[in-house]
Amino acid sequence: MAHPNPVTLGEVYAQHHATGERLGKSFLEDTRAPLFREWIGQGKVILDLGGRDGTLTRHYLAGNQIVIGDIDVGAMALARETYGVDTIEVDLNQSLPFEDASYDVVVLAEVLEHLPYPKITLGEIQRILKPGGMLVGSIPLAYHLKDRWQVLRGRKLWMNGDPTHVQFFKYAELRDFIANYLEVEDLVSIKGGNKAKWFPELFCRDVAFRCRKAA
């Protein structure tokens, strides 16, 4: 059980994940799971950063070797028990404890928005991916029409009311940021309706991305 007054980053996320029955649930799971499974394929060595209790991870587990890296040790214990995956405690704001070019795929699903130092994390992902390896992930976007209306009404820019969100990327801003480290192959709207496909800067509220390290 999380400490009632969390004093470490791990305790903050353990407490946050435990509230609202978040364990055993994954945001937009029905949409992200088949897309990630198609992108990833099989026969891969995968590092799932922020994979928590493995709820999303299980959808691309078959035929792959997966390690979940997270700061929430309690959630990872559930992943080990339920899905038999390997886990390791990591702080994504620091250097990652993995060798250069050691993974075919890194998954970063609904995680980037929580990171105060995303340049560190993307640099480390670039380092540990094998040449030609993939980064697959998703992130809620900011500054779409709904967010702009919220700000005009005098409300804070907390996506989904989540106080652990510290990064607020626009659609083009996200693409340009990732392109500093990896080639962006796909940037797909997964929340925002049909209008988001034509006008992502205005209507896209969550996006999935597939990126590639140079071979």
C-alpha positions as CSV (number, residue, x, y, z in Angstrom):
1,M,0.0,0.0,0.0
2,A,1.3,3.5,-0.9
3,H,2.4,5.8,1.9
4,P,-0.5,8.1,2.9
5,N,1.8,11.1,2.5
6,P,4.1,10.1,-0.4
7,V,7.7,11.3,-0.1
8,T,9.4,9.5,-3.0
9,L,8.6,9.6,-6.7
10,G,7.7,5.9,-6.6
11,E,5.2,6.5,-3.8
12,V,3.6,9.3,-5.7
13,Y,2.9,7.1,-8.7
14,A,1.9,4.1,-6.6
15,Q,-0.7,6.3,-4.9
16,H,-1.8,7.9,-8.1
17,H,-2.2,4.5,-9.9
18,A,-4.1,3.0,-7.0
19,T,-6.7,5.7,-7.0
20,G,-9.8,5.4,-9.1
21,E,-9.2,1.7,-9.6
22,R,-6.4,2.4,-12.1
23,L,-4.8,-1.0,-11.7
24,G,-6.0,-3.5,-14.2
25,K,-7.1,-0.7,-16.6
26,S,-5.3,0.9,-19.5
27,F,-6.4,4.2,-21.1
28,L,-7.9,3.6,-24.6
29,E,-6.9,0.0,-24.4
30,D,-9.2,-1.2,-27.1
31,T,-7.7,1.3,-29.5
32,R,-4.1,1.2,-28.6
33,A,-3.7,-2.6,-28.1
34,P,-4.4,-3.7,-31.7
35,L,-2.4,-0.8,-33.1
36,F,0.7,-1.5,-31.0
37,R,0.4,-5.3,-31.6
38,E,0.4,-4.6,-35.4
39,W,3.3,-2.2,-35.2
40,I,5.5,-4.4,-32.9
41,G,4.9,-7.8,-34.5
42,Q,6.7,-10.8,-33.0
43,G,10.3,-12.0,-32.4
44,K,11.3,-8.8,-30.6
45,V,13.2,-7.9,-27.5
46,I,11.0,-5.2,-25.9
47,L,11.4,-2.7,-23.1
48,D,8.1,-1.4,-21.9
49,L,8.8,1.8,-20.0
50,G,6.0,2.8,-17.7
51,G,4.3,-0.6,-18.3
52,R,3.0,-0.7,-14.7
53,D,1.0,-3.8,-14.1
54,G,1.2,-5.1,-17.7
55,T,-2.5,-4.5,-18.6
56,L,-1.5,-3.1,-22.0
57,T,1.7,-5.1,-22.3
58,R,-0.2,-8.4,-22.4
59,H,-1.5,-7.5,-25.8
60,Y,1.9,-7.7,-27.5
61,L,3.4,-10.3,-25.2
62,A,2.9,-13.4,-27.4
63,G,6.1,-14.2,-29.4
64,N,8.2,-11.5,-27.8
65,Q,10.6,-11.1,-24.9
66,I,9.5,-8.2,-22.7
67,V,10.9,-6.3,-19.7
68,I,8.7,-3.8,-17.9
69,G,10.6,-0.8,-16.5
70,D,8.7,1.4,-14.0
71,I,9.1,3.2,-10.8
72,D,5.9,1.7,-9.3
73,V,7.3,-1.6,-7.8
74,G,3.9,-2.6,-6.5
75,A,2.3,-2.5,-10.0
76,M,5.3,-4.4,-11.5
77,A,4.8,-7.1,-8.9
78,L,1.4,-7.7,-10.3
79,A,2.8,-7.8,-13.9
80,R,5.3,-10.5,-12.8
81,E,2.7,-12.5,-11.1
82,T,0.0,-12.2,-13.7
83,Y,2.0,-12.3,-17.0
84,G,5.4,-13.7,-16.0
85,V,7.3,-10.8,-17.5
86,D,10.6,-9.6,-16.2
87,T,10.6,-6.2,-14.5
88,I,13.1,-3.6,-13.3
89,E,12.7,-0.5,-11.2
90,V,13.8,2.6,-13.2
91,D,13.6,6.3,-12.9
92,L,13.0,7.8,-16.3
93,N,14.5,11.1,-15.3
94,Q,18.0,9.5,-15.1
95,S,20.2,7.3,-17.2
96,L,18.7,3.9,-17.8
97,P,20.5,0.8,-16.6
98,F,20.7,-0.9,-20.0
99,E,23.5,-1.5,-22.5
100,D,23.7,0.4,-25.8
101,A,21.7,-1.1,-28.7
102,S,20.1,-3.8,-26.5
103,Y,16.4,-3.6,-27.5
104,D,14.4,-4.0,-30.7
105,V,11.4,-2.0,-29.4
106,V,10.8,0.5,-26.6
107,V,7.2,1.2,-25.6
108,L,6.4,4.6,-24.0
109,A,2.6,4.6,-23.7
110,E,1.0,7.5,-21.9
111,V,4.3,8.2,-20.1
112,L,6.0,11.1,-21.9
113,E,3.5,13.6,-20.5
114,H,4.6,12.7,-16.9
115,L,8.3,13.3,-17.4
116,P,9.9,16.6,-16.3
117,Y,13.0,16.0,-18.4
118,P,11.9,14.3,-21.6
119,K,15.2,15.1,-23.4
120,I,16.9,12.7,-21.0
121,T,14.4,9.9,-21.6
122,L,14.4,10.2,-25.4
123,G,18.2,10.4,-25.5
124,E,18.4,7.2,-23.4
125,I,15.8,5.5,-25.6
126,Q,17.8,6.4,-28.7
127,R,20.9,4.9,-27.0
128,I,19.4,1.6,-26.0
129,L,17.5,0.9,-29.2
130,K,19.3,-1.3,-31.8
131,P,20.0,0.2,-35.2
132,G,16.6,0.1,-37.0
133,G,14.8,-0.4,-33.7
134,M,11.4,1.2,-33.0
135,L,9.9,3.4,-30.4
136,V,6.1,2.9,-30.1
137,G,4.0,4.9,-27.8
138,S,1.1,7.4,-27.2
139,I,0.5,10.7,-25.4
140,P,-2.4,13.0,-24.7
141,L,-2.0,16.3,-26.5
142,A,-2.6,19.8,-25.3
143,Y,-3.8,23.1,-26.8
144,H,-6.6,21.5,-28.9
145,L,-9.9,23.3,-29.0
146,K,-11.2,21.7,-25.8
147,D,-8.1,22.7,-23.9
148,R,-8.2,26.2,-25.2
149,W,-11.8,26.5,-24.1
150,Q,-10.9,25.3,-20.7
151,V,-8.2,28.0,-20.4
152,L,-10.6,30.7,-21.5
153,R,-13.0,29.6,-18.8
154,G,-10.1,30.1,-16.3
155,R,-9.3,26.5,-15.6
156,K,-5.8,25.0,-15.3
157,L,-4.3,23.0,-18.2
158,W,-4.4,19.7,-16.4
159,M,-5.2,17.0,-19.0
160,N,-8.0,14.8,-17.6
161,G,-7.5,16.5,-14.2
162,D,-4.3,14.5,-13.7
163,P,-1.8,16.5,-11.5
164,T,1.1,14.2,-12.6
165,H,1.0,15.6,-16.2
166,V,3.8,18.0,-16.6
167,Q,4.4,18.1,-20.4
168,F,1.9,19.8,-22.7
169,F,2.7,19.0,-26.4
170,K,0.9,20.3,-29.4
171,Y,0.7,17.9,-32.4
172,A,3.4,19.5,-34.5
173,E,5.5,20.2,-31.4
174,L,5.5,16.5,-30.5
175,R,6.5,15.4,-34.0
176,D,9.4,17.9,-34.0
177,F,10.6,17.0,-30.6
178,I,10.8,13.3,-31.3
179,A,12.4,14.0,-34.7
180,N,15.5,15.3,-32.8
181,Y,16.2,11.7,-31.8
182,L,14.3,9.3,-34.1
183,E,12.6,9.2,-37.5
184,V,8.9,9.6,-37.0
185,E,7.1,7.1,-39.2
186,D,3.5,7.4,-38.0
187,L,1.6,9.9,-35.9
188,V,-1.9,8.6,-35.6
189,S,-4.9,10.3,-33.9
190,I,-6.5,7.9,-31.4
191,K,-8.8,10.4,-29.7
192,G,-10.7,13.3,-31.1
193,G,-13.0,11.8,-33.7
194,N,-13.0,12.1,-37.5
195,K,-12.1,15.8,-37.5
196,A,-8.8,15.0,-35.8
197,K,-7.7,13.0,-38.8
198,W,-8.0,16.1,-41.0
199,F,-7.2,18.9,-38.5
200,P,-5.0,17.3,-35.8
201,E,-3.8,20.6,-34.4
202,L,-7.3,21.6,-33.5
203,F,-9.1,18.3,-32.6
204,C,-6.6,15.6,-31.9
205,R,-6.6,14.9,-28.1
206,D,-4.4,11.8,-28.0
207,V,-1.9,10.4,-30.5
208,A,0.0,7.2,-31.1
209,F,3.4,7.3,-32.6
210,R,5.8,4.9,-34.3
211,C,9.5,6.0,-34.6
212,R,12.6,4.4,-36.0
213,K,16.3,4.6,-35.1
214,A,18.6,4.9,-38.1
215,A,20.0,1.6,-39.2
